Amino acid sequence: MNLSNRILNKKLTECAYKCLVTFSTKPIQQAPAAAAAATTSPGGSQTQQDAAVSNNTSPARKPLVPPHYRFVYPEFLPDPKIEWRNNIREKLERLDMLDRRRQIDLPEFYVGSILAVTSSDPHAAGKVSRFVGICIHREKCGLRARFILRNVIDHQGVEVVYELYDPTIQKVEVLRLEKRLDDSLFYLRDALPEYSTFDENMDAEHLEEGTPVPVNDIKVVLRPRPWLERWERQNLLGVANIDQYIKEKHRKSALKVQKPWEKFDLMKQYRSTIPEEEQKEIFAEVHTELHTLELQRKRNKRKRTFIKPKQLA
Protein backbone atom coordinates (compact mmCIF):
# COMPACT_ATOMS: atom_id res chain seq x y z
CA MET A 1 0.00 0.00 0.00
CA ASN A 2 2.83 2.41 0.86
CA LEU A 3 4.59 1.56 -2.39
CA SER A 4 1.50 2.37 -4.47
CA ASN A 5 1.08 5.70 -2.63
CA ARG A 6 4.70 6.60 -3.38
CA ILE A 7 4.26 5.82 -7.07
CA LEU A 8 1.05 7.88 -7.22
CA ASN A 9 2.68 10.87 -5.48
CA LYS A 10 5.66 10.66 -7.84
CA LYS A 11 3.36 10.67 -10.90
CA LEU A 12 1.39 13.65 -9.62
CA THR A 13 4.63 15.55 -8.93
CA GLU A 14 5.80 14.90 -12.51
CA CYS A 15 2.41 16.09 -13.75
CA ALA A 16 2.79 19.34 -11.82
CA TYR A 17 6.23 20.03 -13.32
CA LYS A 18 5.73 18.78 -16.88
CA CYS A 19 2.26 20.07 -17.74
CA LEU A 20 2.49 23.82 -17.93
CA VAL A 21 -0.96 25.37 -17.91
CA THR A 22 -1.18 28.08 -20.56
CA PHE A 23 -4.85 28.88 -20.08
CA SER A 24 -5.46 32.34 -18.62
CA THR A 25 -8.53 34.56 -18.50
CA LYS A 26 -7.02 37.37 -16.42
CA PRO A 27 -7.09 40.82 -18.02
CA ILE A 28 -3.84 42.47 -19.00
CA GLN A 29 -2.37 44.34 -16.04
CA GLN A 30 -0.07 46.68 -17.96
CA ALA A 31 -2.86 48.96 -19.13
CA PRO A 32 -3.08 51.10 -15.93
CA ALA A 33 0.70 51.54 -15.86
CA ALA A 34 0.79 52.65 -19.49
CA ALA A 35 -2.06 55.10 -18.89
CA ALA A 36 -0.31 56.57 -15.83
CA ALA A 37 2.93 57.02 -17.78
CA ALA A 38 1.08 58.80 -20.57
CA THR A 39 -0.69 61.22 -18.19
CA THR A 40 2.42 62.05 -16.10
CA SER A 41 4.65 62.91 -19.06
CA PRO A 42 3.95 66.57 -19.96
CA GLY A 43 5.54 66.31 -23.39
CA GLY A 44 3.62 63.24 -24.43
CA SER A 45 2.30 63.27 -27.98
CA GLN A 46 -1.28 62.77 -29.05
CA THR A 47 -0.48 59.31 -30.42
CA GLN A 48 0.84 58.16 -27.02
CA GLN A 49 -2.35 59.36 -25.34
CA ASP A 50 -4.47 57.55 -27.94
CA ALA A 51 -2.44 54.39 -27.35
CA ALA A 52 -3.05 54.69 -23.59
CA VAL A 53 -6.78 55.07 -24.17
CA SER A 54 -6.82 52.01 -26.44
CA ASN A 55 -4.93 50.01 -23.80
CA ASN A 56 -7.54 50.95 -21.22
CA THR A 57 -10.31 49.62 -23.44
CA SER A 58 -8.47 46.41 -24.44
CA PRO A 59 -10.54 43.23 -23.90
CA ALA A 60 -9.63 40.39 -21.56
CA ARG A 61 -6.94 37.96 -22.63
CA LYS A 62 -8.28 35.02 -24.60
CA PRO A 63 -7.30 31.40 -23.92
CA LEU A 64 -4.35 30.08 -25.89
CA VAL A 65 -5.95 26.70 -26.58
CA PRO A 66 -7.30 26.54 -30.16
CA PRO A 67 -11.03 25.80 -30.31
CA HIS A 68 -10.58 22.91 -32.78
CA TYR A 69 -8.63 20.79 -30.28
CA ARG A 70 -11.77 18.99 -29.10
CA PHE A 71 -12.27 17.69 -32.66
CA VAL A 72 -8.62 16.86 -33.36
CA TYR A 73 -7.93 15.19 -29.98
CA PRO A 74 -11.31 13.87 -28.78
CA GLU A 75 -9.69 11.07 -26.77
CA PHE A 76 -8.32 13.57 -24.23
CA LEU A 77 -11.87 14.34 -23.07
CA PRO A 78 -13.06 11.89 -20.37
CA ASP A 79 -16.21 9.84 -20.46
CA PRO A 80 -19.16 12.08 -19.44
CA LYS A 81 -20.79 9.36 -17.30
CA ILE A 82 -20.40 10.55 -13.72
CA GLU A 83 -20.07 7.03 -12.30
CA TRP A 84 -16.92 6.44 -14.39
CA ARG A 85 -15.17 9.72 -13.57
CA ASN A 86 -11.92 9.69 -11.61
CA ASN A 87 -9.78 12.84 -11.74
CA ILE A 88 -6.54 11.17 -10.65
CA ARG A 89 -6.84 8.34 -13.15
CA GLU A 90 -7.68 10.80 -15.94
CA LYS A 91 -4.60 12.93 -15.19
CA LEU A 92 -2.34 9.85 -15.17
CA GLU A 93 -3.85 8.66 -18.43
CA ARG A 94 -3.22 12.01 -20.08
CA LEU A 95 0.43 11.80 -19.01
CA ASP A 96 0.75 8.32 -20.52
CA MET A 97 -0.95 9.49 -23.72
CA LEU A 98 1.51 12.35 -24.08
CA ASP A 99 4.43 9.97 -23.47
CA ARG A 100 3.13 7.70 -26.23
CA ARG A 101 2.73 10.63 -28.62
CA ARG A 102 6.40 11.53 -28.05
CA GLN A 103 7.39 8.07 -29.30
CA ILE A 104 5.06 7.81 -32.32
CA ASP A 105 3.41 10.35 -34.59
CA LEU A 106 -0.39 10.06 -34.28
CA PRO A 107 -1.73 12.41 -36.98
CA GLU A 108 -5.07 14.15 -37.21
CA PHE A 109 -7.83 12.08 -38.79
CA TYR A 110 -11.61 11.80 -38.75
CA VAL A 111 -14.34 9.32 -39.62
CA GLY A 112 -14.13 9.05 -43.40
CA SER A 113 -10.35 9.50 -43.65
CA ILE A 114 -8.29 6.80 -45.38
CA LEU A 115 -5.47 5.50 -43.18
CA ALA A 116 -2.59 3.04 -43.42
CA VAL A 117 -1.61 1.46 -40.11
CA THR A 118 1.61 -0.50 -39.67
CA SER A 119 1.66 -2.75 -36.60
CA SER A 120 3.65 -5.64 -35.17
CA ASP A 121 2.21 -9.04 -36.00
CA PRO A 122 4.04 -12.22 -34.88
CA HIS A 123 2.13 -14.29 -37.47
CA ALA A 124 2.91 -12.08 -40.49
CA ALA A 125 5.88 -12.32 -42.79
CA GLY A 126 8.54 -10.03 -41.46
CA LYS A 127 6.62 -9.74 -38.16
CA VAL A 128 4.97 -6.54 -39.47
CA SER A 129 1.60 -6.02 -41.15
CA ARG A 130 0.23 -2.96 -42.95
CA PHE A 131 -3.51 -2.41 -43.45
CA VAL A 132 -5.12 0.29 -45.59
CA GLY A 133 -8.75 1.22 -45.10
CA ILE A 134 -11.34 3.89 -44.44
CA CYS A 135 -12.06 4.89 -40.86
CA ILE A 136 -15.72 4.01 -40.24
CA HIS A 137 -15.90 4.64 -36.50
CA ARG A 138 -14.09 6.23 -33.54
CA GLU A 139 -15.11 5.53 -29.97
CA LYS A 140 -14.09 5.54 -26.29
CA CYS A 141 -11.65 7.90 -24.60
CA GLY A 142 -8.30 7.98 -22.84
CA LEU A 143 -5.97 5.03 -23.31
CA ARG A 144 -8.93 2.93 -24.45
CA ALA A 145 -9.64 5.09 -27.53
CA ARG A 146 -9.92 3.01 -30.68
CA PHE A 147 -10.93 3.23 -34.33
CA ILE A 148 -12.11 0.79 -37.01
CA LEU A 149 -10.72 0.53 -40.54
CA ARG A 150 -12.57 -1.18 -43.39
CA ASN A 151 -11.44 -2.37 -46.81
CA VAL A 152 -12.64 -4.89 -49.39
CA ILE A 153 -9.90 -7.39 -50.25
CA ASP A 154 -10.51 -10.20 -52.77
CA HIS A 155 -14.26 -9.40 -52.78
CA GLN A 156 -14.41 -9.86 -49.03
CA GLY A 157 -15.04 -7.05 -46.55
CA VAL A 158 -12.31 -6.86 -43.90
CA GLU A 159 -12.46 -4.69 -40.78
CA VAL A 160 -9.65 -4.21 -38.26
CA VAL A 161 -10.08 -2.60 -34.83
CA TYR A 162 -7.03 -0.66 -33.63
CA GLU A 163 -6.35 0.75 -30.20
CA LEU A 164 -5.05 4.28 -30.80
CA TYR A 165 -2.40 4.03 -28.06
CA ASP A 166 -1.56 0.36 -28.60
CA PRO A 167 2.23 -0.13 -28.20
CA THR A 168 2.26 -2.60 -31.12
CA ILE A 169 1.36 0.19 -33.59
CA GLN A 170 4.51 1.34 -35.35
CA LYS A 171 3.18 3.92 -37.80
CA VAL A 172 -0.09 5.66 -38.69
CA GLU A 173 -0.30 7.35 -42.10
CA VAL A 174 -3.15 9.52 -43.36
CA LEU A 175 -3.48 8.83 -47.08
CA ARG A 176 -6.52 11.07 -47.54
CA LEU A 177 -7.70 13.50 -44.87
CA GLU A 178 -11.42 14.21 -45.15
CA LYS A 179 -14.72 14.06 -43.29
CA ARG A 180 -18.08 12.53 -44.14
CA LEU A 181 -21.67 13.66 -43.57
CA ASP A 182 -22.28 11.12 -40.78
CA ASP A 183 -20.45 10.47 -37.51
CA SER A 184 -20.34 6.72 -38.16
CA LEU A 185 -20.05 4.78 -41.43
CA PHE A 186 -21.26 1.35 -40.38
CA TYR A 187 -23.69 1.42 -43.31
CA LEU A 188 -20.74 0.75 -45.63
CA ARG A 189 -21.17 -2.90 -44.59
CA ASP A 190 -24.44 -2.95 -46.54
CA ALA A 191 -23.25 -0.65 -49.35
CA LEU A 192 -21.80 -1.63 -52.71
CA PRO A 193 -18.17 -2.84 -52.53
CA GLU A 194 -16.70 0.06 -54.54
CA TYR A 195 -17.37 2.47 -51.66
CA SER A 196 -15.06 0.48 -49.37
CA THR A 197 -12.36 -0.67 -51.82
CA PHE A 198 -8.96 1.02 -51.63
CA ASP A 199 -5.63 0.10 -53.18
CA GLU A 200 -2.98 -1.13 -50.74
CA ASN A 201 -0.34 0.86 -52.66
CA MET A 202 -2.35 4.09 -52.58
CA ASP A 203 -0.25 7.26 -52.46
CA ALA A 204 -0.84 9.88 -49.81
CA GLU A 205 -2.72 13.03 -50.81
CA HIS A 206 -1.17 16.01 -49.04
CA LEU A 207 -3.13 19.11 -48.08
CA GLU A 208 -1.52 22.52 -47.97
CA GLU A 209 -0.83 23.91 -44.53
CA GLY A 210 -3.77 25.93 -43.21
CA THR A 211 -6.29 24.34 -45.59
CA PRO A 212 -9.57 23.37 -43.87
CA VAL A 213 -10.40 19.68 -43.79
CA PRO A 214 -12.63 18.91 -46.81
CA VAL A 215 -16.03 17.29 -46.32
CA ASN A 216 -16.83 14.52 -48.78
CA ASP A 217 -20.56 14.76 -49.47
CA ILE A 218 -20.74 11.50 -51.42
CA LYS A 219 -23.90 9.43 -50.90
CA VAL A 220 -23.43 5.68 -51.04
CA VAL A 221 -25.83 3.21 -52.63
CA LEU A 222 -27.04 0.35 -50.45
CA ARG A 223 -27.67 -3.19 -51.59
CA PRO A 224 -31.19 -4.62 -51.31
CA ARG A 225 -32.49 -5.85 -47.99
CA PRO A 226 -31.87 -7.63 -45.64
CA TRP A 227 -29.51 -5.20 -43.92
CA LEU A 228 -27.40 -5.58 -40.82
CA GLU A 229 -29.23 -2.71 -39.13
CA ARG A 230 -32.40 -0.71 -39.64
CA TRP A 231 -30.79 2.22 -41.38
CA GLU A 232 -34.12 3.94 -42.04
CA ARG A 233 -34.36 4.75 -38.31
CA GLN A 234 -31.02 6.57 -38.02
CA ASN A 235 -31.55 9.74 -40.11
CA LEU A 236 -28.45 9.14 -42.24
CA LEU A 237 -27.22 11.86 -44.59
CA GLY A 238 -24.70 9.81 -46.55
CA VAL A 239 -27.08 7.21 -48.01
CA ALA A 240 -28.91 7.78 -51.29
CA ASN A 241 -31.44 4.99 -51.77
CA ILE A 242 -32.94 4.01 -48.41
CA ASP A 243 -36.49 4.82 -49.56
CA GLN A 244 -36.08 2.48 -52.50
CA TYR A 245 -36.06 -0.66 -50.34
CA ILE A 246 -38.39 0.14 -47.44
CA LYS A 247 -42.14 -0.41 -47.37
CA GLU A 248 -44.95 1.41 -45.66
CA LYS A 249 -44.77 -0.84 -42.60
CA HIS A 250 -41.08 0.05 -42.20
CA ARG A 251 -41.91 3.77 -42.32
CA LYS A 252 -44.62 3.38 -39.68
CA SER A 253 -42.34 1.43 -37.35
CA ALA A 254 -39.61 4.06 -37.83
CA LEU A 255 -42.05 6.83 -36.85
CA LYS A 256 -43.02 4.94 -33.69
CA VAL A 257 -39.45 4.81 -32.35
CA GLN A 258 -38.51 8.39 -33.23
CA LYS A 259 -37.88 10.79 -30.34
CA PRO A 260 -37.95 14.32 -31.80
CA TRP A 261 -38.12 15.88 -28.33
CA GLU A 262 -34.64 14.72 -27.38
CA LYS A 263 -32.99 17.64 -29.18
CA PHE A 264 -34.73 19.96 -26.67
CA ASP A 265 -33.73 17.87 -23.62
CA LEU A 266 -31.05 20.07 -22.03
CA MET A 267 -30.38 17.67 -19.15
CA LYS A 268 -29.66 14.79 -21.52
CA GLN A 269 -27.23 16.98 -23.46
CA TYR A 270 -25.58 18.03 -20.19
CA ARG A 271 -25.14 14.40 -19.04
CA SER A 272 -23.79 13.24 -22.41
CA THR A 273 -21.17 15.99 -22.86
CA ILE A 274 -18.27 17.55 -20.97
CA PRO A 275 -18.86 21.21 -19.95
CA GLU A 276 -16.96 23.76 -22.00
CA GLU A 277 -15.14 25.13 -18.94
CA GLU A 278 -13.80 21.68 -18.08
CA GLN A 279 -12.78 21.09 -21.69
CA LYS A 280 -10.71 24.28 -21.61
CA GLU A 281 -9.00 23.20 -18.40
CA ILE A 282 -8.16 19.77 -19.81
CA PHE A 283 -6.74 21.05 -23.08
CA ALA A 284 -4.89 23.87 -21.29
CA GLU A 285 -3.12 21.18 -19.28
CA VAL A 286 -1.87 19.34 -22.38
CA HIS A 287 -1.72 22.22 -24.86
CA THR A 288 2.00 22.99 -24.38
CA GLU A 289 3.10 19.45 -25.15
CA LEU A 290 0.67 18.99 -28.04
CA HIS A 291 1.75 22.29 -29.60
CA THR A 292 5.41 21.23 -29.37
CA LEU A 293 4.60 17.93 -31.08
CA GLU A 294 2.69 19.75 -33.84
CA LEU A 295 5.67 22.03 -34.53
CA GLN A 296 7.99 19.02 -34.65
CA ARG A 297 5.63 17.29 -37.11
CA LYS A 298 5.63 20.36 -39.38
CA ARG A 299 9.45 20.50 -39.29
CA ASN A 300 9.70 16.85 -40.24
CA LYS A 301 7.24 17.37 -43.11
CA ARG A 302 9.28 20.24 -44.55
CA LYS A 303 12.59 18.45 -44.09
CA ARG A 304 13.96 17.04 -47.31
CA THR A 305 15.81 13.75 -47.23
CA PHE A 306 19.28 13.71 -48.79
CA ILE A 307 20.27 10.54 -50.66
CA LYS A 308 23.99 10.04 -50.86
CA PRO A 309 25.06 9.20 -54.45
CA LYS A 310 26.68 5.83 -54.96
CA GLN A 311 29.19 7.08 -57.50
CA LEU A 312 31.03 10.35 -57.16
CA ALA A 313 32.16 12.38 -60.17
N, C-alpha and C positions, 0 to 999 in steps of 0.2 A: 504493500500500500504506500509506504514512504517512497519507494522507488518510482512508482507511477506519478506521485505528486511532484517529485523533483523533475521528471521529464516534462510534465505539463507546465510547471513554472518556467522551465528553460525555454520551451516553445513560445510561451506568451511573452517572455523577455525579448526573444528574437523578433517576434512580431512587432513589439513596440519600437525596436531600433530600425528594422528593415523597412517597414511600411510607413512611409512619410505621407501624412495626410495633407493634400494640397487643396482641399475644399475650404473655402472661406467666404462668409457672407458679411463680414464686417465692413463698414464704409471706410473709405480712404481717410487717414488721419492727418495727411499733410495739407489739406485744404485750409484749415484755420491758420496754420503757420504761414502759408503763402499769402493769405489775405492780410495778416498782420504786417508782414514785411512790405507789402505793397502800400499800405496806409501810412506806415512810419517813415518811409523814404520820401522826402519832400520833392526830390527831383525825378520821381518816377514818371514814366511816360504813360500815355493813354493806353497803349497796347498792354503794358504790364497790369494796369488796373482792370482792363477787360479780361485778361487771363485770370486774375484773382477772382473776378466775379464768376467766370465760367467754372473755376475750381470749386467755388462754393456750391454751385448748382449741379455738380457732377453726381451721377447716380451711384448706388451701392455697387461694390465689386461683385462681379458675376462668378459663379463657380467655374473652375478650370476643367472639369470633367465634360467631355463632349456629350451632347444629348443622344448620339447614336450608339453609345456603348452598350445600352441594354438590348440592342438588336444584334450587335456584333459579338458580344460575350454574354449570351443569356444564361450560361451555366454558372456564372458567378452569383446570380440571384438565388436565394434559398427557396425551398418549397414553401408555398404560402400556408399550408396546413399547420395550424398552431400546435397540434399535438406532436408534430415532428420537428419543431424548432428547437435548436440548441445553439446558443451564441458561441460558446467555446468551441464546439465541434465545427461550426461554420468557419470560424476564424482559422482554425488549424487546417481545414480543407483548402481554404483560399491560399494559404502558404504553400501547401503541397502542389496546388495547381500552378502557382507561379514558378515553383522549382521545376516542374515538368516542362513548362513553356520555355524555360531557359535552356533545356536540353534538346528540344525539338520544336521546329517551327509549325505551329498550328494556325493556318491562315483563316481568313474570313470566308465563310460560306453560308449558304441559306438552303432551305428546301427548294429543290429545282436546280441546284448547281450540280455540275458534273465533276466528280472527284476521281482521283487515282490514289489508292491507299496501298502502301508497301508495308508488310508486316512479317514477323518471324513465324515460320511454320515448320515444325520438325518433320512433317510428312511430305513437304514439297521438295522438288529438286533444287538444290542449292540452299535449302533451309529458309528460303524467302519466297513469298507469294505477293503478287501485285494484282489488284482487282480494280477495274474501272466500271463506274456506274453512276446513275443519277441518285441524288439524295432525295428519298421520298418521305423521310420523317426524322424529326429531332425531338428528343424527350429527356426528362429527368434533369437533375441539376447537380452541381458539385462534382465530386470525383466519380459519380455514377452517371454522368451525362453520356449519352450515346446517340448514334445516328445509324440509319439503314440505307444501304446502297442497293440498287437494283439494275440488272442488265439481263439481256436475253442472249444466251450463248448456245449455239447449236439447236436453235428453236426451242430452248427450254429456259424459262424464267428462273433466274438465280438471284437471291437476296442474301446479303451478308450484313450482320449486325456488328458494329464496331463500338467499343468503349472509347470515348474521346481521349481519355488520359490513360489508356492501356499502355503499360511499359513495353509490350511487344510491337507496338506500332513504330516503324522506323521513319516513315515519311508520308506526308499528306500533301498532295498536289491538287490545285484547283485548275482543271482544264477549261472550264467555262463558268464564269461567275455570273449568275442571274437568279432572279426570283420567279415564282409562279403566282397564279391568282389565288391559290388555296394554300392553307397552312400545312396540309398533309396530302400526299399523292398516292395513297393506298389504292385509289381507283385505277392506277396503271396496271394492277394485277388483272383487271377485267378489260383492259383496253387492247387495241391491236398491237402486235409485237413491235411495229416500227417506232412506236413512241417510247420504247424502253431499250432499244438496240443501239449500242455505241461501240465503236471500234476500239480494240485494246491498244492500238498504236496511235490513238488520237493525239494530235498536237495541242498544246495549250494555247488558248486565245487570251492575249494580254489586253487589259484595259489601261488606258492612260491614267496617270495619277490625278486624282481629283474628280474623275468621272463618276457620276452616280451609278449605282448598281441597276442594270436594265431589268425590266419586268417583261418576261415572256408571256404574252397573252394568248398563246396557242390553246385551242380547245380540242381535246382528244376525242376519239370516236370509240365507243364501247362496243364490245361484242354482244350478241344476243344473250338474253337470260338463259340459264340461271347465273346470278352474280354471287360473289363472295359476301357482299353486304348489300343492304337496301340503300343504294346511293340516292334514290329519289327523296329520302328523308333528310339529307344532309346539306341541302342548299349549296351545291357545288357550282363554282363559277368556271371551272376549267373543263367541263364536259359538254359536248355538243348535242348528243342524241339520246338523252335520257327519256324524253317524252315519246320516243319512237317505239320503245319496248315496254312501256308500262300501260296497264289497263285502268279502267275507271275504278275498280276495287282497290288498286294500288294507290291511286290518288286519294281516295276516301280514307284509307288507313293512314296515309301520310299526314292528312289534315288532323286526324284524331290525336296523333302524338306530338304535334307541333306545340311549342310553348312561346308564343310571341311576346308574352309579358316579361320574359326573363331579361330582355335588354333594358327594361326599366327597373330591375331589381338591384338597387344600389348595394344592399348588404351582401348579395351573392358576388357582385363584382369586387367588393372590399375583401371578402374572404378568399377569393381566387386570385388575388394579385398582391404584390408587395407595394406598400405606400411609396410615393415618390420621394419623400424625405429620406426614408430608409435606403432606397436605391442610390440616392446621391451619397449617402454615408459609405455604403459598400464600395461603390466605384471610386470614391475619393481615397479609400484605403489602398486600392490596388492600381490607381491611375498612374502613379509614378513609374512603377515597374512595367506596366503594359505600354506606356508611351515610350520607354527606353527600348523595349522589344520591337515596337513598330518602327522606330528610327533605324535600328539595326537591320530589320528586314528590308527597308528601303535602300540602305547602303549596299546590302548584298545583291539586291536586284540591279542596281546601277553598275556594280562592279563587273568589269569585263575580264574573262579568263584569258590568260596568256598561254599559248601552246608553244612549247619550245621546239624549234625545227630540228628535224633529225640530221639533216645535212647542212653544214655551214658553207657559205660561199668562199 
